[in-house]
């Protein structure tokens, strides 16, 4: 089976109109431990997924909770080592207004993350959407694509069990398998939807052409692709999602691999804006995504409560249309 590279795997608004000035919002976040409540995801506004699931427009991605990092030619475990800390992080995300939790069966070496979500958040809040994915398999240190109908059915049913759900609100094809016609993969998801095991179908890591092919088979309500101010390869997909009313779930919103975040001219201009406003580049990058399109739902991930609060503080940062034009 085809091995997936690590980046592929992690790949799961100048008038001051800001509702909260960036500097003030950063200050409020930093004072959270001294009695001031941290910012909440509600400040990002709401997005309706599939016409019936309305969530705050800043989610949480769980990929880093069980992340593998490549070192010395082998994968090694990264992310949180203490499951109790991971559970505390998930609970705090929900306390801060996060209503969209993204995960996948392939996150964590032994299917660790879906059970962790259950342990942390069950009984689930009525307004919480848990989106998971299937279509990748682990074999030792290999991660391979498997979009066969048999695998997707088994993966979906196993996720239902691990999450203790009767139906998954949003089930996503994690990756298009070049060995399996896309129509067969999406067709099986459509059957699972008809059976009531899936509420909505989403796609991850797809091109615009693949999205259109899938829509000819079954209703698709979301696309999850890597997207940030420094990675705009999915600009055409974002535009299509805007026109079609689909949710665009942006993963890797802060880039990958610890690379410099001001390596493009637009990112350098955003970094200068962040310096003027007195906030971190990470917060500015999330604010850029929220301003880029009303259909974008960023899902930053972290293993730190402090970083989580910093990310959520970005929900209150508004970039004006003039600023967005200047950034480019």
C-alpha positions as CSV (number, residue, x, y, z in Angstrom):
1,X,0.0,0.0,0.0
2,X,1.1,3.5,-0.7
3,X,2.9,5.1,2.2
4,X,1.7,8.6,3.2
5,X,4.3,11.3,4.1
6,X,4.2,12.9,7.5
7,X,3.0,16.2,6.2
8,X,0.2,14.4,4.3
9,X,-0.9,12.7,7.4
10,X,-1.0,15.8,9.6
11,X,-2.4,17.3,6.7
12,X,-6.0,14.4,11.0
13,X,-12.4,43.1,7.5
14,X,-8.5,49.7,7.9
15,X,-11.0,51.4,10.0
16,X,-10.9,49.7,13.4
17,X,-14.0,47.6,13.2
18,X,-12.7,44.9,15.5
19,X,-15.1,43.9,18.2
20,X,-12.1,43.6,20.5
21,X,-8.8,45.3,19.7
22,X,-6.0,42.7,19.1
23,X,-3.8,44.1,21.8
24,X,-6.7,44.1,24.3
25,X,-7.7,40.6,23.4
26,X,-4.2,39.4,23.9
27,X,-4.0,41.1,27.3
28,X,-7.3,39.5,28.3
29,X,-6.1,36.1,27.4
30,X,-2.8,36.5,29.3
31,X,-4.7,37.5,32.4
32,X,-7.0,34.5,32.3
33,X,-5.1,32.8,35.1
34,X,-5.6,35.9,37.4
35,X,-9.4,35.9,37.5
36,X,-10.2,37.3,34.1
37,X,-12.1,34.9,31.9
38,X,-10.2,33.9,28.7
39,X,-11.8,34.7,25.3
40,X,-14.4,32.3,23.9
41,X,-14.9,30.7,20.6
42,X,-18.4,32.3,20.3
43,X,-16.6,35.6,19.2
44,X,-15.7,33.9,15.9
45,X,-19.4,33.8,14.8
46,X,-21.2,30.7,13.7
47,X,-21.3,28.4,10.7
48,X,-24.0,25.9,9.8
49,X,-22.7,22.6,8.5
50,X,-25.1,20.6,6.3
51,X,-28.0,23.0,7.0
52,X,-28.6,21.6,10.5
53,X,-25.4,21.7,12.5
54,X,-24.6,25.2,13.7
55,X,-21.2,25.5,15.5
56,X,-18.9,28.3,16.6
57,X,-16.5,29.0,13.8
58,X,-13.3,28.0,15.6
59,X,-12.9,24.3,16.3
60,X,-10.2,22.1,17.8
61,X,-8.1,19.5,16.0
62,X,-7.0,16.5,17.9
63,X,-4.2,15.3,15.6
64,X,-1.5,16.6,17.9
65,X,-2.8,14.7,20.9
66,X,-1.5,11.5,19.2
67,X,1.0,13.0,16.8
68,X,3.9,11.0,15.4
69,X,7.0,12.8,14.5
70,X,9.7,11.5,12.1
71,X,13.1,11.2,13.6
72,X,16.2,9.1,12.8
73,X,14.2,7.5,10.0
74,X,11.5,6.2,12.2
75,X,8.2,7.5,13.6
76,X,8.3,8.4,17.3
77,X,5.4,9.4,19.5
78,X,4.8,13.1,20.0
79,X,2.1,15.2,21.6
80,X,0.7,14.6,25.1
81,X,2.2,11.8,27.1
82,X,-0.3,12.1,29.9
83,X,-3.9,11.1,28.9
84,X,-5.3,13.0,31.9
85,X,-3.8,16.2,30.5
86,X,-5.3,15.5,27.1
87,X,-8.7,15.0,28.7
88,X,-8.3,18.3,30.6
89,X,-7.4,20.1,27.4
90,X,-10.5,18.7,25.6
91,X,-12.8,19.7,28.4
92,X,-11.3,23.2,28.6
93,X,-11.8,23.6,24.8
94,X,-15.5,22.9,25.2
95,X,-15.6,25.3,28.3
96,X,-14.2,28.0,26.0
97,X,-17.1,27.5,23.5
98,X,-15.6,25.1,21.0
99,X,-18.4,23.1,19.4
100,X,-16.5,21.3,16.7
101,X,-14.0,18.6,17.6
102,X,-12.1,17.1,14.7
103,X,-10.5,13.7,14.9
104,X,-9.7,10.5,13.0
105,X,-9.4,6.8,13.7
106,X,-5.8,7.0,12.6
107,X,-4.8,9.6,15.2
108,X,-2.7,7.9,17.8
109,X,-0.9,4.6,17.4
110,X,-3.6,2.3,18.9
111,X,-6.7,4.2,18.0
112,X,-6.1,6.3,21.1
113,X,-7.8,9.6,20.4
114,X,-11.5,8.7,19.8
115,X,-11.7,6.8,23.1
116,X,-10.0,9.8,24.8
117,X,-12.7,12.1,23.4
118,X,-15.3,9.8,24.9
119,X,-13.6,9.7,28.3
120,X,-13.2,13.5,28.4
121,X,-16.5,14.7,27.0
122,X,-19.2,12.1,27.5
123,X,-22.1,12.7,28.0
124,X,-21.6,14.9,25.1
125,X,-23.1,18.4,25.1
126,X,-26.1,18.7,22.8
127,X,-24.4,21.3,20.6
128,X,-21.1,19.5,20.2
129,X,-20.2,18.1,16.8
130,X,-17.6,15.4,16.7
131,X,-16.2,14.9,13.2
132,X,-14.1,11.9,12.5
133,X,-12.4,10.4,9.5
134,X,-11.6,7.0,7.9
135,X,-9.5,5.9,5.0
136,X,-6.0,5.6,6.5
137,X,-4.5,2.5,8.1
138,X,-1.4,2.0,10.3
139,X,0.9,-1.0,9.9
140,X,3.8,-0.7,12.2
141,X,5.5,2.6,11.3
142,X,3.6,2.7,8.0
143,X,0.5,4.8,7.3
144,X,-1.3,3.8,4.1
145,X,-4.5,4.8,2.2
146,X,-7.4,2.4,2.1
147,X,-10.6,3.8,0.6
148,X,-12.1,0.4,-0.1
149,X,-15.8,0.1,0.8
150,X,-15.1,-2.8,3.2
151,X,-12.5,-0.8,5.1
152,X,-14.6,2.4,5.3
153,X,-17.5,0.4,6.6
154,X,-15.4,-1.3,9.2
155,X,-13.7,2.0,10.1
156,X,-17.0,3.9,10.5
157,X,-18.5,1.2,12.7
158,X,-15.4,1.0,14.9
159,X,-15.5,4.8,15.3
160,X,-19.1,4.6,16.4
161,X,-18.1,2.1,19.0
162,X,-15.0,4.0,20.3
163,X,-16.9,7.3,20.5
164,X,-20.1,5.6,21.9
165,X,-22.3,7.2,19.3
166,X,-25.3,5.9,17.5
167,X,-24.6,8.2,14.5
168,X,-21.6,10.3,13.5
169,X,-22.5,13.8,12.7
170,X,-19.8,14.3,10.1
171,X,-17.8,11.4,8.7
172,X,-15.0,12.3,6.3
173,X,-13.0,10.3,3.8
174,X,-9.6,11.0,5.1
175,X,-7.8,10.6,1.8
176,X,-8.6,9.6,-1.7
177,X,-7.1,6.2,-2.4
178,X,-5.6,6.0,-5.9
179,X,-6.2,2.3,-5.9
180,X,-10.0,2.6,-5.4
181,X,-12.3,4.6,-7.6
182,X,-13.5,7.7,-5.7
183,X,-17.1,6.8,-6.7
184,X,-16.8,3.5,-4.8
185,X,-15.4,5.1,-1.6
186,X,-18.1,7.9,-1.6
187,X,-20.7,5.4,-2.6
188,X,-20.1,3.3,0.6
189,X,-20.3,6.5,2.7
190,X,-23.6,7.2,1.1
191,X,-24.9,3.7,2.1
192,X,-23.7,4.3,5.6
193,X,-25.6,7.6,5.6
194,X,-28.8,5.9,4.3
195,X,-28.4,3.3,7.1
196,X,-28.3,6.2,9.7
197,X,-24.7,5.6,10.8
198,X,-23.6,8.9,9.3
199,X,-25.4,12.2,9.4
200,X,-23.3,14.0,6.9
201,X,-20.4,13.2,4.5
202,X,-17.3,15.2,4.3
203,X,-14.0,14.9,2.3
204,X,-10.5,15.6,3.3
205,X,-7.3,16.3,1.2
206,X,-9.2,16.6,-2.0
207,X,-8.9,18.7,-5.2
208,X,-11.7,20.6,-6.7
209,X,-12.1,18.0,-9.4
210,X,-12.4,15.2,-6.8
211,X,-14.9,17.2,-4.8
212,X,-17.1,17.6,-7.9
213,X,-16.9,13.9,-8.7
214,X,-17.9,13.1,-5.1
215,X,-20.9,15.4,-5.3
216,X,-22.2,13.5,-8.2
217,X,-22.5,10.5,-6.0
218,X,-23.8,11.8,-2.7
219,X,-24.3,15.1,-0.8
220,X,-21.1,16.5,0.5
221,X,-21.3,19.2,3.2
222,X,-17.6,19.9,4.0
223,X,-14.1,19.8,2.8
224,X,-11.1,19.6,5.2
225,X,-7.8,20.6,3.5
226,X,-4.6,22.2,4.7
227,X,-5.0,26.0,4.4
228,X,-3.3,29.1,5.9
229,X,-1.8,32.4,5.0
230,X,1.4,30.5,4.0
231,X,-0.4,27.6,2.2
232,X,-3.0,28.6,-0.3
233,X,-3.0,25.6,-2.6
234,X,-6.7,25.1,-1.9
235,X,-7.8,28.7,-2.9
236,X,-10.0,27.2,-5.6
237,X,-11.7,24.8,-3.2
238,X,-12.3,27.7,-0.7
239,X,-14.0,29.7,-3.5
240,X,-16.1,26.7,-4.5
241,X,-17.2,26.1,-0.9
242,X,-18.2,29.8,-0.6
243,X,-20.4,29.6,-3.7
244,X,-21.9,26.2,-2.8
245,X,-22.4,26.9,0.9
246,X,-20.0,24.1,2.0
247,X,-18.0,24.3,5.2
248,X,-14.2,24.5,4.6
249,X,-12.4,23.0,7.6
250,X,-8.9,24.5,7.6
251,X,-6.3,22.2,9.1
252,X,-2.7,23.1,9.5
253,X,-3.9,26.8,10.0
254,X,-0.5,27.7,11.5
255,X,1.6,25.8,9.0
256,X,3.6,22.6,9.6
257,X,6.9,21.4,11.0
258,X,7.9,24.5,12.9
259,X,8.9,26.3,9.7
260,X,9.1,30.1,9.8
261,X,5.7,31.6,9.5
262,X,6.7,34.8,7.6
263,X,8.2,33.1,4.6
264,X,5.8,34.5,2.0
265,X,5.2,38.2,1.3
266,X,1.6,38.0,2.6
267,X,2.7,36.2,5.8
268,X,5.5,38.8,6.3
269,X,2.9,41.6,6.0
270,X,0.6,39.7,8.5
271,X,3.6,39.4,10.9
272,X,4.1,43.1,10.8
273,X,0.4,43.7,11.5
274,X,0.7,41.3,14.5
275,X,3.7,43.3,15.8
276,X,1.7,46.6,15.5
277,X,-1.3,45.1,17.3
278,X,0.8,43.4,20.0
279,X,-0.3,39.8,19.4
280,X,1.3,36.6,18.4
281,X,1.7,35.6,14.7
282,X,-0.3,32.5,15.5
283,X,-3.3,34.6,16.6
284,X,-2.9,36.8,13.6
285,X,-2.9,33.7,11.3
286,X,-6.1,32.4,12.8
287,X,-7.7,35.9,12.5
288,X,-6.7,36.0,8.9
289,X,-8.5,32.7,8.2
290,X,-11.6,33.9,10.0
291,X,-11.6,37.0,7.8
292,X,-10.7,35.1,4.6
293,X,-14.1,33.5,4.2
294,X,-17.2,33.0,6.3
295,X,-17.2,29.4,5.2
296,X,-13.8,28.7,6.8
297,X,-13.7,26.8,10.1
298,X,-10.1,26.7,11.4
299,X,-9.2,23.7,13.7
300,X,-6.0,24.6,15.4
301,X,-4.5,21.9,17.6
302,X,-2.2,22.0,20.6
303,X,-1.1,20.1,23.6
304,X,-1.0,23.1,25.9
305,X,-3.9,24.8,27.8
306,X,-2.0,28.1,27.5
307,X,-1.7,27.8,23.7
308,X,-5.4,26.7,23.5
309,X,-6.4,29.9,25.3
310,X,-4.2,31.9,22.9
311,X,-5.8,30.3,19.9
312,X,-9.3,30.8,21.2
313,X,-8.5,34.5,21.9
314,X,-8.0,34.9,18.1
315,X,-11.8,34.5,17.8
316,X,-12.2,38.0,19.0
317,X,-9.7,39.5,16.5
318,X,-11.2,41.1,13.4
319,X,-9.2,42.1,10.4
320,X,-10.8,44.7,8.3
321,X,-11.4,44.4,4.6
322,X,-8.7,47.0,4.0
323,X,-6.2,45.1,6.1
324,X,-7.0,41.9,4.3
325,X,-6.4,43.7,1.0
326,X,-3.1,45.1,2.2
327,X,-1.9,41.6,3.4
328,X,-2.8,40.1,0.0
